[in-house]
Amino acid sequence: VVVTSMGLSLIPVALRWIAGSPQTSNYLSLKNIFLALMTIGIILMVQKISKGFLGNIAILIGIFLGTLVAIPMGLADFSIINEASHFTINTPLQFGLPKFELTAVLSLFLVQLVIMTDATGNQINLSDICSVKPDEEKIVAGLRGHGLTSAIAGVFNSFPHSLFGQNVGIAAITGVKSRFVGTAAGVILLTVSFFPKLVAILTAIPSPVLGGAGIIMFGIVAANGVKRLGTVNYEKNKNLVIVATSLGMALAPISTPQLFTNFPQWGKILFQSPVTLGALTVLILNIVFNEFGKK
């Protein structure tokens, strides 16, 4: 339920990328939709005709060719590259030493719970893709590493880190499951961060192109969740009701984001996350139907 909810919550993000920014003249334009569909078509075509190396980098090829097509369409803006500096250093604690205020700590505590729920779902999903059993020891170790990176991020003036479902989707598409590849990607990202012009090139990729690629990557996350739900035993129990109710609850903030507008701040943080709402529902219902009263 957690993994399926994660995929379903990510797909609207890809659709918003395709739609574009409401402040621009291209918002909801046919150009945006065409560019996204073309990107999807390129990725699927490469996947179809190549099972080797090219098939593994189908997403990268789709984004690259989609960006090239976007240039004559007037949907690619590379002006930020000229404005970016050549080299930069991120000064630790640039805004001063941290202050610990109770309200802020409690708020971020709830935020971190939501992020950790997402992270757990991503770890389970990735373990399934890599044919590794997602036991408690591995998940706990992953969450500790996740918490450590968030703490370090704070020192370097950044937000708490969050595991990205699209990266899990890429692992599923490419079939590349090596930790060394992930480490190499991290080193590349860290190196690029020192050179704003390189960052500007990456951020100049048109959002409809990213949206087209995102539909496939996020869809794979949801599909993996559905695949796992297919292994659940639905005979002589109430598991179908548990799954149905949990997915229905997870869809609430996706379909109607304003639903929890009148909730207190802690309620908004907790319930506006489809993954957290779905996870809480399935945990509570599993206890009520499958654990409570068993003895």
N, C-alpha and C positions, 0 to 999 in steps of 0.2 A: 504493500500500500504506500509506504514511504517513497519508494523509487518511482512508482507510477505517478504519484502526486507531484514529485519533483519534475518529471518530464512534462506533465500537463501544465504545470505552472511556468515552465520555461518557454513553451511554444508561443504564448501570447507576446513574449519578449521579442521573439524573432519576427512576429507579425508587425509589431510596432516599429521595428527596424525597417521593414519593407515599406510601411506607410510613410516613414520619414518624420521630420519634426513639424509640428503644427505651425511653427513660426516661419516656415519656408514656403516658397511658391510651388515647390514640387510635392507638397503634402498630398498623399493619396493619388498621385498622378499615375497615369498608365505607364509612363516611363519607368517608374519605380517597380511596378508590378512586373513589367516585361523583363527588367534587369534581374529581378529575383528569380523569375521562372527560368530565365536563360542560365543563371548560375546553377540552379537545381538540375537543369537538363545536362549541363556540362559534367557535373559531378556524377550523375547517374550513367551517362554515356561512357565516361572513363572507367567507372566501376564495371560496366558491362563488357567492354572490349579488352580490359587488362586485369589480370588476376595477380600480376607481379608487383614490381616497385611502383609503377604508375598508378595502379589501383590503390596502393597504400597512401599515395599523396593526392588522391582525387579531390579532397577538400581544398588543398593548397592550390591545385591547378584551377579549380572552379573559381576560387577567390581571385587569383591572379588574372585569369582571362576575363572574368566579370569586371574587374577594375579597369582593364584595358578598353573594354567595350564602353564603360561608363564615361571615359574621357571625351570621345566625340559627341556623346549624348549630353554633355554639360553637367553630369552628376558627380564628377570627381573634382575636388578642390584641393590643390597642392600648395596653395599660397602660404599655409602655416609652416611649410618646410623652410621657406626663405626667412620667416620671422624667428624661427627657433635658433638658439645658440648652438655652438659646436660642442661644448663640453660643460658639464655641471656636476656639482657635488651636493649631496643631500646632507645638510648639517644636522646632526643629532640634537633632539630637544630644542628645535629652532624657536618654539613658542614658549620656552621656559620650562622649569621643573614641573612634574605632574602634581596636581592637587586631587585629593581624594575626598569628594563630597558624597554623602550618603545617597542622595537622590540620583546622582549620576551613576554611582556604582550599581545601585539596584536596577536602573534602566538598562545599563550595559550587561548586567547579569542576565536579564531576560533576553536581550539581543543575542548574547553568546549561547544561551540555551537553544534558541532558534537555529543559529548557525551550526551548532554541534549536531542538532537533529539532521540538518541538511548533510553535514559531513559524514554522519553515520550511514545515511542512505547512499551517498556516493561511494563510500568504502564497500558496502555490501554489494552494490551494483558492479563496481570494478572487480571485486573478488570473484563474482559470478562470471564476468567476462574472461578473467584470467584463470578460471578453473581452480581457484584457491578457496579453501573453506574459510569463511569469515568468522573465525572464532573470537571469543571475548578478548583474549590477549592481544591479538592483532588490532582490533578496533580500538581498544584502550590506548595502545601505543600510538596509533594514528591520531587519536584525539589529543594526546599529550603533545605530540609534535605540532599539531594544529594550534594548540593553545600557546605553545612556545613561540611560534612564528608570529602570532597575533601580538604577543607581548613585545617582541623585537620590533614589529611594525610600529608600535606606539612610540618607541624610542626614536624611530626615524620619521616621525610626523605623519604616519599613515593610519588608515582605519584597521579594525580587526579583519583578519584574512578570512576568506570563505572559499571552500572547495567548489570548483566549477563543474557542473554537470556536462557542459559541452566538451570538456577534456575527456571525460569518461566516454562520451559518444565517439570521440576521435579514436580512442583505444579500441572500441568495438568495430569501427569501420576499417581501420588499418590492420588490426590484428597484432599490432606491436605491443608487447606486454613487458618489455624489459625496463627494470628500474633505472638502468644506466641511461636509457633514452630520456626518461623523465628528469634525471639529474642534469644531463647535458642541456636539456631545454631550460632548466632553471639557471644554469650558468650563462647561457645565451641571453636570457631575459635580464639577468643582473648586469651583464656587460652592456647591453643596449641602453639600460637606464642612465648610464653616464653620458650618453650622446643624444641630446634632444632632437637633433635632425633625423636620426634613425627612428626615434619614437614617433616623430611627426609623419614619417612615411607610412608607418603602420596605422596610425590613427586617421590617416587620410583615405583609407579604404571606405568606399561609399556604403552607407548603412543598408541599402537594399541588397547589396552583394552579401554582406554579413547575414542579413535576414534569410536569404535563400539557403546559404550554408547552414544557418541555425535551425531551420525547419527540419533538415535531415538529422543533424547532430542531436537536437533536443527530442525529436521523434524517436530516435534510437534509445534514449534514456527511458521514455515512456514505454516503448516496446519491450525493453528488458524487464521493466516492472510487471507488465502483462504476462511475460514469459514466466516469471517467478510465481505470479498468482495462479498460473496454470498447474503448478506443482502442489497446490494446497489441496487437502482432502476436504471435500464438501459433502461427503456421505454421512448421514445419521448425526449431523451436528448443525450448528447455526452459523458456520463460517461464511456462508453466502450472504447472510444478513449483515454480518460484521463487515465484510469487504464492501458491500453495497453502501452501507451507511457511512463508512469511513471515506470512501471515494466521493460520495455525495457531499459530505462536509468539506472535503478538500477543495471541491469545485466551487464552493460558495464564494470565497474571496477572489477566485479567478474570474468568475462570471460577473460578480457584483462587488467590485473593490470598495464601494461606499457603504457596504452592509454594516461595518463595525465603526462607522464614523462617530456615533454617540457613546461608544464605550470609553471607559477611562483609559489613560495613556498606556498602562501596563497591559490592558486587554487588547488594545490595538496592536501592540508589539507582538503579543502572543498569538492572536487569532487572525491577523492579516496575512500570516504566512500559511499558504496551503499545505506545505509539508508538515509544519508543526501541528496544525489543526487535524490533519489526517492521521498523524502519528499518535496524538493524544487520544483521538476517538478510537482507533484500533486497539490501543493498549487498554483503555478502560473497558471496552466491549469484550475484549478477549478475557479479561479478568472476570467480568460479570457472567459471561456465557460458558467459558471453558475452565475457569479455575474456582470461582466462588460456588460453594455448595458441593464441590466434587467429593469431599469426604463425608 
